[in-house]
């Protein structure tokens, strides 16, 4: 994966407060912050490009668009290998959180929403502290080769 160290913008990146409240920080990839959604119903990772004031993919320059896609493919592949899921759902909705972010949700034929989309169905079930600690450690290890930051 290409390093974007010299082309990341100098404007300060801030994670949207809703994402901060609803997720755990896993790692910083070359372009994106990788987050775990605090909802134990689904293995659910989120990529957020670390660039200020983004709401849409087209606002990224071409190199960053390609990098986002590369990181999305990497996250999807590793999430599928990690979970052995039946299907991977990828979406960039932004209806509740305007900051550009890309959801990666591992789906199983036995999950509570199958085959319907997960959006707006039921109530999030937060991980128990010991569950989240174990999962976060495993995910950080899974992406350690891509990350310079994990906490």
C-alpha positions, 0 to 999 in steps of 0.5 A: 500500500502506498504511503501518503505521509507527504500528501496528507493535508495539513488541516486538522482532522477531527473525528465526528462526535457521533463516530467518536461516541459509537466506535473504538479506534483500531488503527491509522492506515496510510489514509484512513482511521480504522474504527470498530463499531460498538455493536456486537450484533455485527462485525463492523469496521469503519474507514474515515479518511483523515482529511478535514471537512470531507463529506463525499468521495469525489472531494478526495483527489484521484490519488486519495480516491484510489487509496481509499478504495485500496484500504477498503478492499484490504479491510473487507478482505481481512474482515471476511477472513477474520470472521468467515462471514457469508457476505460483506456489505460496504456502504458510505451513507452519511445520512446521520454522520455527514463526515465521509466514512465507509462501513464494512459489515460482515454478514451472516445468514443467521444474523438478526437482519439477514437478508435485509440491510442492517441500517435502522434495524433494531438497537445497537448492542454494545460489546461487554468490556472484556469482549471489546478488549479482546476484539480490539487487540485481535483487530489491531494485530490483524492490521499491525502491518498497515498501521503506525498507530493502534491506540 
